[in-house]
Amino acid sequence: MKNYSIIHLSAIAVCSILMVSCGGGNDYTNTSRGTGWDVTGKNGFELKTKYKDQDAAPGLVFVEGGTFTMGRVKDDPMHDWNNTPNQQHVQSFYIDETEVTNGMYLEMLDWVKRVFPPEDEQYRGIYNGAVPDTLVWRNRLGYNEEMTKNYLRFPSYANYPVVGVSWIQAVEFCNWRTDRVNEKILVDQGYVPKDQLGKATATELFNTETYLNAPTLVYGGNDSITRGGKRSEQLEKTRGKLAERRDTDTTGLYVRREDGILLPGAYRLPTEAEWEYAALGMGSVREYNAYRGRKKYPWNGQYTRSGDRKTRGDHLANFKQGDGDYGGIAGWSDDGADITAPIKSYEPNDFGVYDMAGNVSEWVADVYRPIVDDEFNDFNYYRGNVYTKNSIGPDGKVEVVSADSIDYDTLSNGKLIARTIPGEIKQVAVDDEETYLRTNFDRSDNRNFRDGDSQSSKYFGTADELDPEQRMYDSPQHRVSVDADGNVIREYDQANTRSTLIDNEVRVIKGGSWRDREYWLDPATRRFYPQDMAKDDLGFRCAMSRIGSKSKKSKSPRN
């Protein structure tokens, strides 16, 4: 009887593991749950049923999402009233382990310089627009000239956070990084030739969205690149494809979004809610489904020095400790840096993320407003959505930016920057085709939504477009233009009636820096800065959305 029970239980276990038809069960591995049809491609439709969970892309660490109180600070000495506590929920995401370093940024600059030589008049604006502003180190009553020359490029600073980068430049770095990582994936998977990574030219560039939407147009339409990898060659040989049929059957020759091979998301700047949540790292003060007390800093406790026996008294971050005191007395009690510090100089927080307090303040994606509108949304909060769509040409295909159609923009400080580069799909604002009778969005640009648009101002109903002098935020309006001879004309707003610096072109910055006092180390503090300007204590890190399950491992009750 005992032997029978063991055999019986073993059979049940085997049936469960193999998911075979034991007792009326069904195997849905290769068949549709809806129709019962085969989904392996035999009938035309193919569904990827075997795939692994999303891995962290290069440089990123996983942050499991959840609820937290955003904007809660212990003190408000600035009396800004912009830290009103509100409960938010953040989806799981990935964030850079460290700030983007000089070495990482120089890698992009080298690539841009090779692909778009600045000595070529046609491309000069691309490289010049990507170079950080090294003059941010100058101080009218301080000597920092060696920093202007060496901080970005000297090898000793390669692992220091990059500074002098505007919000616009940080966004472009994220876009560049996405394309380079995905291109390497295609090379490693055998879809693109191995030597392609070092052979990019202005007319043959890889762009992720172009590849996924119109693979025949990527690399300038060069078919020998998009199908030049070993995998593509093997697929064609295996099927016995004839040369004349190459353009009629492309099944398996290009990676699709459905294949799950390329990054499921793009590198981007973290939202303010994501950054604050990742900086807090509340896991260590959690008990069941509640947080015990509150953490003032990314580390445990209420102090900026370590209380551990072995490291008692050591600094936990790099920040300004008082007038003329940027690191402490030289020796054991010094924080190890007078300006920025090398990445990973201090211990990471509970998520494994470094330098979320001190070192440099960081750009986040959000447009700044004094109030976080949690009454309208408390899930993945973000202000700054500008919805676009792919531009479709007369031939019905997406329009790809060429070397002759690069869009440049003159910033408020007079600098020229490339808004598009060759290989990208041209973007246009969404219109009535996407917004008509929708309840979730009704316009392309939502930066002003419920705070600055016509519906939220006292001039509601006066006109479709508000008079410039009837704006909710009466910020300066500097104008920059270029005349027919290419000369930049700067017109500074000299009005003495302006009441604020807030507008749609300022972005939130988070975290204290080496120039800041202790108060700014609290992750809930927030400030803003023009998106086209830079500072010597302001850097950034990238993030990426988590696609799929909320957590990386299954959960089980503790008791």
N, C-alpha and C positions, 0 to 999 in steps of 0.2 A: 504493500500500500504506500509505504514511504517512497519507494523507488518510482512508483507511478506518479506521485505528486511532484517529484523533482523533474521527471520527464515532461509532465504537463506544463509546469511553470516555465521550463526552458523553452518549450515550443511557443508559448505565449510571448515570451521575451523576444525570441527570434522574429516572430511575426510583426511585433511592434517596431523593432529596429529596422527591418527591411521594408516596412510599409507595404507588404504584399496583401493579397486578398484573403485574409484569415477572418472568417466569420462575417463576410459581407462588406469588408472595407474596400476602398477604391484607391488606386494609384494615380495621382494627378500630375505626375512628373512630366509626362509627354502629351497629355491630353487636356483639353479645355474644360474648366469647371462649368462653363456656361453652355457649351454645345456638345462636348465629348469629342470634338474633332482633334486630330493630331496638330500640335503646335510647334513641331520641330522644323517646319518649313516645307514639308512634303506637299502640303495643300496651298502653299504660297505664303501663309502667315507663320512667322517665327517669333516665339516668346522665350526670352532667356529665363529659364526656370532654375538654373544653377548659377549662383553668383555669390561672391563673398561680400562681407560687410565693408562699408567705406573705410578705407585706410586714411590715416593722417597724411596729408601731402607734405612735401619737404619743408622742414622748419616749424611745422605746426604741432600743437598738442590738443588733445580732446578736452572739451569742457562740457560736462553734462548739464543740461538746462534745468530750470526750475523756477520757483517763485522767490522773490526777495523784495525788501523795501529799498526802493531807489531814492536817492536824494536826501537821505537822513544823515545829518552831521551833528556832532556834539555841540559845536559852537558856530556862530555866524558873525565873526568880528567885522566882516566886510559889509554886513547889512544889505546884501544884494537881494535877498528874498527870492533867490532862484534855486533853492534847495528844498522846496516843499516835499516832504516825504510822500511817496505814493507806491502802492503795491503793483509790481510788474511781474510778468512771466516771460522768461527768455527760453527759446528753443535751444537744444543742444547745438554746439558749433565748435569750430576749431580756431585757435588763435596762435600767433607766433610765440614761440617759447621766449624769445628776446625781442628787443627793438631791432629794426632793420639797421644794419651796421654800414660803416663806410665801405668795407670790403664788398658787401652785397650790392650796394648802390654803384660802386665803381664797375662791377661786372656788367650792369646795365649800360653805363656810360660807354664802356669799351665797345659793347655790341652796337649801340646807336652810332658811335663814331665810325665804325667800320661799314655799317650799312648805309648811313646817311652822312657822308663826309662833309664836315662843316666848311671845307674850302669850296664846295660846290654851292653856288649861290642858291640853287633850287632847294637845297636841304639845310642850309645854314640855320634856319630858325628851329629845326627839330632838335639838333644837338644843343644849341645855346639855350633853348627852352627847358632842357632836361638838367642842365648843370646847376647844382645847388648854389645859393648865394653865399659865397665865403666871406663877403664883407659884413655879414651879421656880427662878426667877432669884434669889429671896431668899436671903440669907446672914446668919446671926445676927451675924457679925462683919465684914460687908462691905456697901457701899452699892451696890445694884443696882436701886433702885426705878424708875428710868427705863426699865430693861429690861422690867420687869413691865408697864409701860404701853405701850411703843412697839415692842418687838421683833417682835411678830406683825403689827401693823397699819400701822406707819409706812412710807411709800413707800420710804424709804432701805433698808429691810430686805427688800424684796419678793423679791430674788434670793438671799436667805440661806436656808439649810436650816431648815425648820420644826422646832421642838423643843417639849417639853412635851406630846408626843403619846404616848399609851400604845400598846401592841401592839394592843389591841382597836380603838382609833381608827384605827390604820394599816390594819388589815384592812378596816374599813368604808370608808375612803377608796379602797382598791383596788376594792371592789365598786361604789362610786359611779362611779368613773372608767370601769369597764367598761361600765356602762349608758349613760353619757353619750356615749362614743365610738361605741358601736353604734347608739344613737339617731341620731346625726349621720350615720352611714353610711346608714341608712334614709332620712333626709331627702335626702341627696345623691343617692341612687339613685332617688328619686321615689316611694317607697312611703308616706311620711308627709309631711304638709304642711310646707312650709318654715318657717312661723311657729310650729311646735310647740315648738321648742327653748326659747322664752322663755315658754311658756304652761303649764308643768307645775303641777298642783294635787295636793293630797293624795289626791284621789279618782280622778285620771287620771294615773297614773305609768307610765313605761316600765321594764320589767325584762327583761333579756336572756333568762333561762331561761323566764320566763313566756311571752314572745313565741314562743320556739322550741317550747315544749311545748303551749301553749294560746293561740294568737294572738288568739282571739276574746275572751279575758279580760283582755288587756293594755289599758292606758289605761282601766281600770275598765269594759271592755266597750264602749267608745265606738267604734262601727263607722266613724263619719265620720273618725276619726283614723287608725285602722289601715289604712283603704282610701282615705284622702283625698289621697294623692299623685298626681302626674300620671301616673306609670307605671301605677298601679292603674286610673285612669280610662281610660287608653288601652287597657289590656288588655281591659277590659269592653266598650268601644266596638268594638274590633276583633273580638271574638267575637260581638257582637250580643247580649250578655247582657240578659235581661229583669230588671226590678226584683225580681220574685217569685222569681227563681232565684238571687239573690245568696247566699243562705245554703245552697244545695245544691251549688254548684260553686265551690270556692275555689282551683282550680289556678292557680298563678302569682301570686295576689293577695297571698300572704304569702311572706316569705323563709324557706326551710328551711335546716337545718344542711347538707343535701346540696348546696345551691347555692354554698356557699363564699363568700358575700358578707359575712356578719358575721364578727367576729373569731373565729378558730378556737379561741382560748383566752381566758382572763380575766386581767386584771391581778390580781396577787397579790404577797405578799411572797416574795422568793427563799428557797430552802432554804439551810441553812448551807453545804452542799457547793457549791451554785451560787454563792453569794456569794464564798466563798473562792477558787473556781476563777476567777471573773471578776476578782477583785482581784489574783490572782497574775499573770495575763496572761503566761503562760510562752512565748508564741510567739517572742519575741526570743532565747531561749536554747535553741531547738530545733535539733537536727541529725538529719535523717532521722526515725527513730521513737524518739528518746531526747532527754532534756533534758540539756544540758551544764551541770553544776553546779546551783546553786540560787539563786533570787532571794530575798533577804530581805524586800524591799518590793515594792509594785506597780511601781516603776521599776527599772531596771537598777542593779547595783552594791550595795555594802554601806553606803552612807552616805546621810545625810538632806540633804546639800547637793549642788548640781550641780557636776559636774566638767567640764562643757563650757566651751570657751574663752570664749564670749560671755557665759555666765551663771555663770561659776565662783563658787562660794560662796553662790549664791542658795538659799534654802530650797525644798524639793520638797514640803512639806506644812505644814499648820498644826497645831502640837502644842506641849505644854509642854516647854520645854528645860531646866528646872531650877527650884529653889525660887524663887518670885517672878519667874520668867522665862517669860512666856507668848508671847513673840514675838521676843525679842532686843532689842538696842540700837536705838533709833529711828534710821532712816536706811536705807542701802542693804542692810544685813545683816538688817533686820527681816523677819519672814515676812509682814507685811502685815495681820495681824489679832491682836487681843488676845482676842477671843472667837471666834465662828464667822467664816468668810470667805465672800464671795459665791461662788456656784458658778462653776466653770471658772477659778478664780484660779490654778490650777496645771495643769501639763501632764497630759493623759490617759495612761492606760496603753496597752498594746499592743492592747487591745480597743476603745479609744476611750472608756473609762469614766473619769469624773472623781471625784476625792476618795474613793478607796477606802482611803485612809490619811489620818488627820487630819480636821479640821473637826468632824464629829460621828460618834460611834459609831452603828451602825445595827441596828434590829430585823431579825431574820430569822424564818422561819416556825417553826423547830423548838422543841419542848419540850426543855429542858436536861436532859442527863444527863452525868455525868463521863466516860463511855466511849461512843464511837461503835461500835456493834455491827456491825463489818464482817464478823464471822463469819457473821452471818445474812444480811446484804445488802451488796453492794458496787456497786450500780447505782442511781443516782438516790436516794441515801440521804436519808431524812427520817423524823424521829420526831415524830408529832403527828397522824397520821391518825385522824379521827373520821368514819366513814362514815354517811351519811344517805340518805334517799330522799324522794321527793315524797309528801306526804300526799294520799290519795285520799278524797274525800267520799262520802257515801251515794249520790250521783247518778253515781258512777263517774268524776267529773272531778277534776282536781287542785284542791286548796284554796288559794285565794289570800288573803294577808293583807289585811284591810280596815282602814279607819281606826279601827274599833272593836275590832280584835283584835290590836293591836300588843303584842308581848311585851317587857317591860322586865325588866332584871336589876339587882339592887343589888349593887355590887361590894364587895370587902373593905374599901375605904376609905370606904364609905357612899354613893358616888356612884351615881346612877341613869343607866342607859344603855339605849338601845333595841336589842334583839337582832334585831328584824325591823321592817321598814317596809312600808307599804301597797304592794301591787303584786307583792310577792315570793311565791313558792310556799312554803307551809308545809313544813318539813322534820321528819321523824321518824327515829328510830334504825332501822337495818336490823335485821331479825329472822331467824328460822329460814328464812323463804322465800328469803333471800339467802345464808345461811351454812351451811345444812344439808349435811353431807357435802362441804364444800369443803376443799381443802388449803391454799389461799393466804390465807384469813382466816376467822375464826370468831366475830368480835365486832364491835360497832359502834365502841367506843372503844379505840384501840390505843396510846394515849399511854404506858401502863405496860408494854407488851409486852416480856417478857423482862427487865424491870428494875423491879420494884415490884408486879407483879400477884401473885396467889396462887401461881402456878406458879414464880415466881422468888424467893420469900421463904422464910425458914426456917420459916414457919408453913404451908407447903404442906399442903393437905388438911384443914386445921382447919375451914374453912367456905367456903361459896360467896362470901360477902362477908367480908373480914377485919374484925376488930375495929379501930376507929379507933386504938387504942393498939398495934396489932400491925403498923402500917404499916412498910414498908421504909425510907421516908424520914420521919422523925419531925419534920416541920416544924410551925411554929405554926399553929393553927387558929383564926383570927379569925372571929367570927360577926357578921353584920349582918342585921337583920330590920326590918320595918316593922309597926308596930302598927295597930290598927283606925282610929286617928285620923290615920294617915299619918306619924307620927313615926318617925324612924330610930333604932333601938336598936343601938349598937355595943358588942360584947362582945370585948374584947381577950384574947387567950390569954396568961395571966400565968404559965403553967407554967415552972418553971426547969429542966426536964429535956429540953427540946428540943435536938436535936443537929445540925440542919441547916435550911437555908432552901429546900432543893430539894423541889418537888412538881410536880404536873401543871399548875400555873398560872404557872410561871416559864418565860421564853423566852430563847433565846440572843441575845446581842448581839455584834456583830463590829466590828472595826476600832477604832483609837485615835481620840480626839477632841481638841479644843483644850485639854481639861483633863488629858490623859494624857501620860505620858512616852514616850520613843522605843520602848520594848519593845512597846507595844500597837499600833504601826503595822504589825507583822508580821501579814499576813492570817490566819495560822493560830491566833493567840491567840483565846481565847473566854471570855466571861463570861456571867452570867445576871442577869435582873431580873424582878420580878413583872409579869405581863402587863397589869395594870390600873393601873400606876404610870408616872410619866414623870420625865425629868430635863432639865436645861438643856444637856446635851451629847449627847443621844440623839435621832436622827431616823430616817429610813427612805427606801428607794427601792423601786419596784415592779419586778416581773419578769413574764414571760409565757412559757409553754411554746412550743417550736418544734414545729409539726405538719408531718409529711412528711419530706423528705430531711434528712440530717444537715448537709450543707453547702449553701451558696448557689451554688457553682460546681462544675463537674466537675473531678475530679482526674486528673492524668496523671503518669507516672513522671518523676523529675527527670533521669534519664539514659537 
